[in-house]
Amino acid sequence: MNKNDLKNLKKWFADYVSAFYTDDYDYNFALNVKKEHTMRVCDNIVMIGGKLGMSKPDLIIAETTALFHDLGRFKQFKKYGTFNDMISENHARLGLREMVAHKLLSICSKAEEKLIIKAVNYHNSLTLPSGENERTLHFIRLIRDADKLDIWKVFLEFFHEKNNRQNDVFVFDLPDEPEYSNEFIEALHRQTMASMKDLKTLNDFKLLQIGWIYDLNFIPSVQVVQRQKIIERIEAVLPQSKEITEAVSHAKDYLKMRLQNPG
C-alpha cells in the first residue's frame, strides 16, 4: 500500500457513509458522530505510531486499520437502530463482512491484508488474542489505544451535556440513576477491565471507561489521558462517595506508575 491507495480508500469511505444518510436529523447525527470518530481515530493512530517511530509504510497500514475499524457501525445502525453490539451484532465482524463484500483490501499485499483484518477483528474485544505474533499484536494494540482515546472524548462531551437528546443512542439507554454496580468498583480495585455485559446504569458505564486505562498499551496514549485529565473529568460526573473515590484512586495510581515507568 502507498499514500495514494490510502487516499482512495478514504474517498471510498466518505462515499460509503454518505449513502446511509436520510432526511432524519437524529439518524444522520448518530452516523456523523461515528464518521467523525473514525477520522479522529485515524489521526490518533498516526500520532501514536509516529511517536513510537514506526515506518511510513507501517503508518499507512495502521491508518487503514483505523479507517475501517468501525465500518460495521453504519450498517449496524441502519439495520438495528442501535450501536449496542449486545442487542444487535458485533460491529467488528459486521465491518469485516463489508470489507470483503467491497473487496477493499484487494490493493494490499497478503501480509498487509492479514494485519488489517486481525486488527479490525480484535479492536473491540475484551482482551488481546493469544497465539498471535508480536507484529500483529502491535497493530491490534495501536487501534485499541487510538480508539479508546477518541471514545473518551466523545463520551465526555455527552456526559457533560446530560440534556442532549442524542445521548441515549450512545449510552445504550442505560438509566441515569445514582446507583452503580459493585462489579465495576471491584474491577478498579483489581486494576482490571470489567465487561460491558454487566452494565446496569450510566454510572457503571462511566466506571467502566475509567477502567479502560488498564488496557492502554503505549506511553503516548497514557500521556494523552494525563494531559486531558480524562480520569478526573469522568470522576467529576460520578456520585461523590468514599467508595468511588477509593476505587478511582487505583486508576490514578496506575496512571502515575505507567508514566514513571514507561518501559
ZADRENLO-499521 format. One record per residue (C-alpha): residue in three letters; y, z, x. Coordinates in steps of 0.001 Angstrom, whole numbers, plus 500000, padded with zeros to 6 digits. Layout:
REM residues N
+--------+--------+--------+--------+
: residu :     yy :     zz :     xx :
+--------+--------+--------+--------+
:    ALA :      Y :      Z :      X :
...
+--------+--------+--------+--------+
//
This chain:
REM residues 263
+--------+--------+--------+--------+
: residu :     yy :     zz :     xx :
+--------+--------+--------+--------+
:    MET : 500000 : 500000 : 500000 :
:    ASN : 503602 : 499460 : 501035 :
:    LYS : 507051 : 500341 : 499688 :
:    ASN : 507241 : 497169 : 497621 :
:    ASP : 503912 : 497975 : 495960 :
:    LEU : 505257 : 501389 : 495004 :
:    LYS : 508481 : 499845 : 493686 :
:    ASN : 506427 : 497531 : 491439 :
:    LEU : 504325 : 500442 : 490188 :
:    LYS : 507484 : 502375 : 489304 :
:    LYS : 508714 : 499373 : 487312 :
:    TRP : 505357 : 499200 : 485526 :
:    PHE : 505553 : 502932 : 484741 :
:    ALA : 509040 : 502626 : 483244 :
:    ASP : 507930 : 499717 : 481028 :
:    TYR : 504757 : 501586 : 480025 :
:    VAL : 506697 : 504661 : 478913 :
:    SER : 509317 : 502597 : 477074 :
:    ALA : 506609 : 501136 : 474864 :
:    PHE : 505886 : 504607 : 473416 :
:    TYR : 509422 : 505272 : 472155 :
:    THR : 510134 : 505272 : 468407 :
:    ASP : 513205 : 505916 : 466264 :
:    ASP : 512318 : 509639 : 466090 :
:    TYR : 514725 : 511642 : 468258 :
:    ASP : 512473 : 514671 : 468782 :
:    TYR : 509476 : 512495 : 469606 :
:    ASN : 511478 : 510490 : 472144 :
:    PHE : 512971 : 513682 : 473570 :
:    ALA : 509491 : 515017 : 474354 :
:    LEU : 508429 : 511775 : 476024 :
:    ASN : 511647 : 511615 : 478013 :
:    VAL : 511101 : 515132 : 479337 :
:    LYS : 507743 : 514004 : 480692 :
:    LYS : 509193 : 510813 : 482150 :
:    GLU : 511969 : 512690 : 483947 :
:    HIS : 509445 : 515304 : 485087 :
:    THR : 507401 : 512550 : 486710 :
:    MET : 510411 : 511226 : 488609 :
:    ARG : 511271 : 514685 : 489923 :
:    VAL : 507678 : 515336 : 490945 :
:    CYS : 507884 : 512094 : 492947 :
:    ASP : 510961 : 513488 : 494686 :
:    ASN : 509272 : 516844 : 495245 :
:    ILE : 506153 : 515401 : 496814 :
:    VAL : 508196 : 513246 : 499202 :
:    MET : 510287 : 516298 : 500116 :
:    ILE : 507228 : 518451 : 500833 :
:    GLY : 505377 : 515686 : 502665 :
:    GLY : 508454 : 514832 : 504712 :
:    LYS : 508903 : 518431 : 505832 :
:    LEU : 505224 : 518517 : 506768 :
:    GLY : 505736 : 515456 : 508984 :
:    MET : 503483 : 513112 : 507023 :
:    SER : 503461 : 509420 : 507949 :
:    LYS : 505321 : 506864 : 505812 :
:    PRO : 502065 : 505252 : 504560 :
:    ASP : 500760 : 508668 : 503509 :
:    LEU : 504034 : 509473 : 501765 :
:    ILE : 503622 : 506269 : 499733 :
:    ILE : 500122 : 507367 : 498705 :
:    ALA : 501443 : 510823 : 497820 :
:    GLU : 504311 : 509424 : 495746 :
:    THR : 501934 : 507096 : 493900 :
:    THR : 499850 : 510149 : 493016 :
:    ALA : 502963 : 511850 : 491666 :
:    LEU : 503944 : 508741 : 489688 :
:    PHE : 500621 : 508700 : 487846 :
:    HIS : 499683 : 512388 : 487730 :
:    ASP : 500913 : 512762 : 484127 :
:    LEU : 500311 : 509214 : 482934 :
:    GLY : 497969 : 510543 : 480261 :
:    ARG : 500718 : 512644 : 478685 :
:    PHE : 502229 : 509700 : 476810 :
:    LYS : 499040 : 508574 : 475093 :
:    GLN : 498147 : 512224 : 474516 :
:    PHE : 501389 : 512880 : 472652 :
:    LYS : 501128 : 509692 : 470627 :
:    LYS : 497535 : 510397 : 469607 :
:    TYR : 497622 : 514185 : 469132 :
:    GLY : 501296 : 515141 : 468805 :
:    THR : 500890 : 517816 : 471479 :
:    PHE : 500820 : 518341 : 475232 :
:    ASN : 498258 : 521114 : 474856 :
:    ASP : 495055 : 519973 : 476585 :
:    MET : 493048 : 522733 : 474909 :
:    ILE : 493514 : 521292 : 471429 :
:    SER : 493579 : 517608 : 472434 :
:    GLU : 492023 : 516426 : 475700 :
:    ASN : 492516 : 516795 : 479427 :
:    HIS : 495605 : 514730 : 480221 :
:    ALA : 494456 : 514073 : 483793 :
:    ARG : 491253 : 512403 : 482570 :
:    LEU : 493184 : 510502 : 479931 :
:    GLY : 495567 : 509267 : 482616 :
:    LEU : 492720 : 508150 : 484854 :
:    ARG : 491317 : 506067 : 481994 :
:    GLU : 494721 : 504430 : 481572 :
:    MET : 494877 : 503717 : 485305 :
:    VAL : 491503 : 501982 : 485151 :
:    ALA : 492367 : 500086 : 481961 :
:    HIS : 495549 : 498693 : 483524 :
:    LYS : 493965 : 498160 : 486970 :
:    LEU : 496887 : 499992 : 488554 :
:    LEU : 495168 : 500699 : 491854 :
:    SER : 493908 : 497172 : 492465 :
:    ILE : 496547 : 496807 : 495176 :
:    CYS : 495176 : 499821 : 497048 :
:    SER : 492533 : 499972 : 499708 :
:    LYS : 489320 : 501755 : 498677 :
:    ALA : 490352 : 504788 : 500726 :
:    GLU : 493810 : 504919 : 499093 :
:    GLU : 492326 : 504480 : 495636 :
:    LYS : 489874 : 507326 : 496177 :
:    LEU : 492614 : 509691 : 497362 :
:    ILE : 494889 : 508931 : 494413 :
:    ILE : 492099 : 509276 : 491841 :
:    LYS : 490923 : 512597 : 493262 :
:    ALA : 494458 : 513992 : 493422 :
:    VAL : 495296 : 512978 : 489847 :
:    ASN : 491956 : 514303 : 488627 :
:    TYR : 492442 : 517762 : 490132 :
:    HIS : 496212 : 518168 : 489837 :
:    ASN : 495882 : 520408 : 486770 :
:    SER : 492556 : 522163 : 487414 :
:    LEU : 492475 : 525940 : 487784 :
:    THR : 491029 : 525769 : 491301 :
:    LEU : 490559 : 523257 : 494098 :
:    PRO : 487287 : 521315 : 494129 :
:    SER : 484555 : 522330 : 496533 :
:    GLY : 482901 : 519938 : 498949 :
:    GLU : 485924 : 517691 : 499480 :
:    ASN : 487108 : 516648 : 502942 :
:    GLU : 490365 : 518095 : 504281 :
:    ARG : 492366 : 514875 : 503903 :
:    THR : 491503 : 514636 : 500213 :
:    LEU : 492298 : 518322 : 499698 :
:    HIS : 495658 : 517809 : 501399 :
:    PHE : 496734 : 515236 : 498816 :
:    ILE : 495414 : 517384 : 495964 :
:    ARG : 497391 : 520353 : 497289 :
:    LEU : 500516 : 518216 : 497599 :
:    ILE : 500542 : 517110 : 493975 :
:    ARG : 499723 : 520601 : 492720 :
:    ASP : 502713 : 522048 : 494597 :
:    ALA : 505100 : 519247 : 493656 :
:    ASP : 504075 : 519520 : 490000 :
:    LYS : 504498 : 523291 : 489806 :
:    LEU : 507970 : 523190 : 491334 :
:    ASP : 509224 : 520974 : 488536 :
:    ILE : 507255 : 522665 : 485743 :
:    TRP : 509064 : 525867 : 486699 :
:    LYS : 512388 : 524023 : 486494 :
:    VAL : 511604 : 522579 : 483061 :
:    PHE : 510351 : 525806 : 481537 :
:    LEU : 513120 : 527962 : 482967 :
:    GLU : 515561 : 525727 : 481123 :
:    PHE : 513644 : 526262 : 477889 :
:    PHE : 513168 : 529997 : 478425 :
:    HIS : 516918 : 530391 : 478713 :
:    GLU : 517578 : 528237 : 475620 :
:    LYS : 515460 : 530086 : 473072 :
:    ASN : 517015 : 528309 : 470108 :
:    ASN : 516295 : 524852 : 471443 :
:    ARG : 514426 : 523110 : 468641 :
:    GLN : 512135 : 521254 : 471036 :
:    ASN : 510771 : 524457 : 472593 :
:    ASP : 507541 : 524624 : 470597 :
:    VAL : 506345 : 521287 : 471960 :
:    PHE : 506311 : 522680 : 475487 :
:    VAL : 505155 : 526249 : 474905 :
:    PHE : 502255 : 525222 : 472660 :
:    ASP : 503600 : 527041 : 469564 :
:    LEU : 502989 : 530400 : 471235 :
:    PRO : 504658 : 533228 : 469282 :
:    ASP : 507817 : 534607 : 470901 :
:    GLU : 506929 : 538269 : 470381 :
:    PRO : 507321 : 541385 : 472582 :
:    GLU : 503586 : 541650 : 473220 :
:    TYR : 501780 : 540422 : 476318 :
:    SER : 498106 : 540408 : 477299 :
:    ASN : 496537 : 542638 : 479907 :
:    GLU : 494686 : 539699 : 481475 :
:    PHE : 497952 : 538345 : 482877 :
:    ILE : 499146 : 541736 : 484134 :
:    GLU : 495816 : 542267 : 485910 :
:    ALA : 495890 : 538785 : 487435 :
:    LEU : 499278 : 539510 : 489017 :
:    HIS : 497942 : 542765 : 490453 :
:    ARG : 494944 : 540915 : 491898 :
:    GLN : 497213 : 538143 : 493177 :
:    THR : 495140 : 535517 : 491388 :
:    MET : 495912 : 532882 : 488770 :
:    ALA : 494973 : 533616 : 485171 :
:    SER : 493590 : 530999 : 482799 :
:    MET : 495563 : 529254 : 480079 :
:    LYS : 492692 : 529813 : 477648 :
:    ASP : 493730 : 533490 : 477431 :
:    LEU : 497295 : 532745 : 476280 :
:    LYS : 498321 : 534569 : 473108 :
:    THR : 502110 : 534933 : 473346 :
:    LEU : 505071 : 533319 : 475060 :
:    ASN : 505253 : 536332 : 477384 :
:    ASP : 501696 : 535587 : 478503 :
:    PHE : 502850 : 532105 : 479443 :
:    LYS : 505744 : 533495 : 481462 :
:    LEU : 503430 : 535879 : 483324 :
:    LEU : 501001 : 533018 : 483917 :
:    GLN : 503779 : 530984 : 485509 :
:    ILE : 504722 : 533825 : 487835 :
:    GLY : 501083 : 533895 : 488926 :
:    TRP : 501303 : 530255 : 489977 :
:    ILE : 502951 : 531482 : 493172 :
:    TYR : 499440 : 532384 : 494370 :
:    ASP : 498397 : 528745 : 494175 :
:    LEU : 501216 : 527290 : 496269 :
:    ASN : 499844 : 525615 : 499359 :
:    PHE : 502788 : 524706 : 501594 :
:    ILE : 505697 : 526673 : 503047 :
:    PRO : 508348 : 524121 : 501912 :
:    SER : 507173 : 524832 : 498330 :
:    VAL : 507341 : 528599 : 498854 :
:    GLN : 510847 : 528226 : 500266 :
:    VAL : 511975 : 526458 : 497081 :
:    VAL : 510642 : 529353 : 494991 :
:    GLN : 512602 : 531797 : 497111 :
:    ARG : 515785 : 529711 : 497214 :
:    GLN : 515809 : 529104 : 493455 :
:    LYS : 514788 : 532710 : 492660 :
:    ILE : 512094 : 531419 : 490335 :
:    ILE : 510151 : 534683 : 490037 :
:    GLU : 513308 : 536699 : 489359 :
:    ARG : 514518 : 534226 : 486729 :
:    ILE : 511230 : 534332 : 484838 :
:    GLU : 511149 : 538127 : 485107 :
:    ALA : 514635 : 538211 : 483555 :
:    VAL : 513288 : 536738 : 480293 :
:    LEU : 510305 : 539115 : 480116 :
:    PRO : 510316 : 542506 : 478363 :
:    GLN : 511645 : 545288 : 480570 :
:    SER : 508726 : 547607 : 481161 :
:    LYS : 507299 : 549532 : 484078 :
:    GLU : 504003 : 547666 : 483666 :
:    ILE : 505630 : 544243 : 484017 :
:    THR : 507913 : 545356 : 486858 :
:    GLU : 504942 : 546652 : 488857 :
:    ALA : 502878 : 543530 : 488208 :
:    VAL : 505696 : 541145 : 489124 :
:    SER : 506353 : 543142 : 492315 :
:    HIS : 502956 : 541995 : 493578 :
:    ALA : 504082 : 538375 : 493247 :
:    LYS : 507340 : 539152 : 495043 :
:    ASP : 505422 : 540900 : 497856 :
:    TYR : 503141 : 537896 : 498166 :
:    LEU : 506126 : 535560 : 498407 :
:    LYS : 507639 : 537670 : 501208 :
:    MET : 504316 : 537723 : 503040 :
:    ARG : 503988 : 533931 : 502868 :
:    LEU : 507490 : 533442 : 504240 :
:    GLN : 506969 : 535958 : 507038 :
:    ASN : 503578 : 534490 : 507984 :
:    PRO : 503981 : 530733 : 507438 :
:    GLY : 500754 : 529938 : 509286 :
+--------+--------+--------+--------+
//
